[in-house]
């Protein structure tokens, strides 16, 4: 059984920063791909960033240069450093891990960016 718990969300002014964390428990592997997604009010959940087991990263265009995804395999924790936040980054942020062809999701953490 894999469980993911996000933390680090909150209210921040435009231009500010937040760091999200996603702590995993269970029998995950350091080779599992992990990612961050977000869902704004009234919109579908979308992919934000991902990182492979070998730490190759990818980002959606709107966050490139502002967000950094990273992982600490010893701590089984995924991070998302978010800088230069914009009001359009407001959403619930979810982490996901793909483990043996099964996707596991966290419960989400709210990020609100005020203008």
RAKAFEN-V450400 format. One record per pair of residues at least 4 apart in sequence whose C-alpha atoms are under 7 Angstrom apart, sorted by the first residue. I is the first residue (numbers start at 1). J is the second residue. D is the distance in whole Angstrom. If there is no record, write none. Layout:
i->I j->J d->D
i->I j->J d->D
This chain:
i->1 j->26 d->6
i->2 j->25 d->6
i->2 j->26 d->5
i->2 j->27 d->7
i->2 j->28 d->7
i->2 j->104 d->7
i->3 j->24 d->6
i->3 j->25 d->5
i->3 j->26 d->7
i->4 j->22 d->6
i->4 j->23 d->6
i->4 j->24 d->5
i->4 j->25 d->7
i->4 j->105 d->6
i->4 j->106 d->5
i->5 j->22 d->5
i->5 j->23 d->5
i->5 j->24 d->7
i->5 j->106 d->5
i->5 j->107 d->7
i->6 j->20 d->7
i->6 j->21 d->5
i->6 j->22 d->4
i->6 j->23 d->6
i->6 j->95 d->7
i->6 j->106 d->6
i->6 j->107 d->7
i->6 j->108 d->6
i->6 j->109 d->6
i->7 j->20 d->6
i->7 j->21 d->5
i->7 j->22 d->6
i->7 j->109 d->6
i->8 j->18 d->7
i->8 j->19 d->6
i->8 j->20 d->5
i->8 j->21 d->6
i->9 j->20 d->6
i->9 j->109 d->5
i->9 j->110 d->5
i->9 j->111 d->5
i->10 j->110 d->6
i->10 j->111 d->5
i->10 j->112 d->6
i->11 j->111 d->6
i->11 j->112 d->5
i->11 j->113 d->6
i->12 j->16 d->6
i->12 j->112 d->6
i->12 j->113 d->5
i->12 j->114 d->6
i->13 j->113 d->5
i->13 j->114 d->5
i->13 j->115 d->6
i->14 j->84 d->7
i->14 j->85 d->5
i->14 j->86 d->5
i->14 j->87 d->6
i->14 j->113 d->6
i->14 j->114 d->6
i->14 j->115 d->5
i->15 j->84 d->4
i->15 j->85 d->5
i->15 j->86 d->6
i->16 j->83 d->6
i->16 j->84 d->5
i->16 j->85 d->5
i->17 j->82 d->5
i->17 j->83 d->4
i->17 j->84 d->6
i->17 j->85 d->6
i->18 j->81 d->6
i->18 j->82 d->5
i->18 j->83 d->7
i->19 j->79 d->7
i->19 j->80 d->6
i->19 j->81 d->4
i->19 j->82 d->6
i->20 j->79 d->6
i->20 j->80 d->5
i->20 j->81 d->6
i->21 j->77 d->7
i->21 j->78 d->6
i->21 j->79 d->5
i->21 j->80 d->7
i->22 j->77 d->5
i->22 j->78 d->5
i->22 j->79 d->6
i->22 j->95 d->6
i->23 j->76 d->6
i->23 j->77 d->5
i->23 j->78 d->7
i->24 j->76 d->5
i->24 j->77 d->6
i->28 j->99 d->7
i->30 j->53 d->6
i->30 j->73 d->6
i->31 j->52 d->7
i->31 j->53 d->4
i->31 j->54 d->7
i->32 j->52 d->7
i->32 j->53 d->5
i->32 j->97 d->7
i->32 j->98 d->6
i->32 j->99 d->6
i->33 j->51 d->6
i->33 j->52 d->4
i->33 j->53 d->6
i->33 j->97 d->6
i->33 j->98 d->6
i->34 j->50 d->6
i->34 j->51 d->5
i->34 j->52 d->6
i->34 j->96 d->6
i->34 j->97 d->4
i->34 j->98 d->6
i->35 j->49 d->6
i->35 j->50 d->4
i->35 j->51 d->6
i->35 j->95 d->6
i->35 j->96 d->5
i->35 j->97 d->7
i->36 j->47 d->6
i->36 j->48 d->5
i->36 j->49 d->5
i->36 j->50 d->6
i->36 j->93 d->7
i->36 j->94 d->6
i->36 j->95 d->4
i->36 j->96 d->6
i->37 j->45 d->7
i->37 j->46 d->5
i->37 j->47 d->4
i->37 j->48 d->5
i->37 j->93 d->6
i->37 j->94 d->5
i->37 j->95 d->6
i->38 j->45 d->5
i->38 j->46 d->5
i->38 j->47 d->7
i->38 j->48 d->7
i->38 j->91 d->6
i->38 j->92 d->5
i->38 j->93 d->4
i->38 j->94 d->6
i->39 j->43 d->6
i->39 j->44 d->6
i->39 j->45 d->4
i->39 j->46 d->6
i->39 j->91 d->5
i->39 j->92 d->5
i->39 j->93 d->7
i->40 j->90 d->6
i->40 j->91 d->4
i->40 j->92 d->6
i->41 j->91 d->7
i->48 j->59 d->6
i->48 j->60 d->5
i->49 j->58 d->6
i->49 j->59 d->4
i->49 j->60 d->6
i->49 j->69 d->7
i->50 j->57 d->6
i->50 j->58 d->5
i->50 j->59 d->7
i->50 j->69 d->7
i->51 j->55 d->5
i->51 j->56 d->5
i->51 j->57 d->4
i->51 j->58 d->7
i->51 j->69 d->7
i->52 j->56 d->5
i->52 j->57 d->7
i->59 j->63 d->7
i->59 j->64 d->6
i->60 j->64 d->6
i->63 j->67 d->6
i->66 j->82 d->6
i->66 j->83 d->5
i->66 j->84 d->6
i->67 j->80 d->7
i->67 j->81 d->5
i->67 j->82 d->4
i->67 j->83 d->6
i->68 j->80 d->6
i->68 j->81 d->5
i->68 j->82 d->7
i->69 j->79 d->6
i->69 j->80 d->5
i->69 j->81 d->6
i->70 j->78 d->6
i->70 j->79 d->5
i->70 j->80 d->7
i->71 j->77 d->6
i->71 j->78 d->4
i->71 j->79 d->6
i->72 j->76 d->6
i->72 j->77 d->5
i->72 j->78 d->6
i->73 j->77 d->6
i->85 j->89 d->7
i->85 j->113 d->7
i->86 j->113 d->6
i->87 j->113 d->5
i->87 j->114 d->6
i->87 j->115 d->6
i->89 j->113 d->7
i->90 j->111 d->5
i->90 j->112 d->5
i->90 j->113 d->5
i->91 j->110 d->6
i->91 j->111 d->6
i->91 j->112 d->7
i->92 j->108 d->6
i->92 j->109 d->5
i->92 j->110 d->4
i->92 j->111 d->6
i->93 j->108 d->5
i->93 j->109 d->5
i->93 j->110 d->6
i->94 j->105 d->7
i->94 j->106 d->6
i->94 j->107 d->7
i->94 j->108 d->4
i->94 j->109 d->7
i->95 j->105 d->6
i->95 j->106 d->6
i->96 j->103 d->7
i->96 j->104 d->5
i->96 j->105 d->5
i->96 j->106 d->7
i->97 j->103 d->6
i->97 j->104 d->5
i->97 j->105 d->7
i->98 j->102 d->6
i->98 j->103 d->4
i->98 j->104 d->6
i->99 j->103 d->6
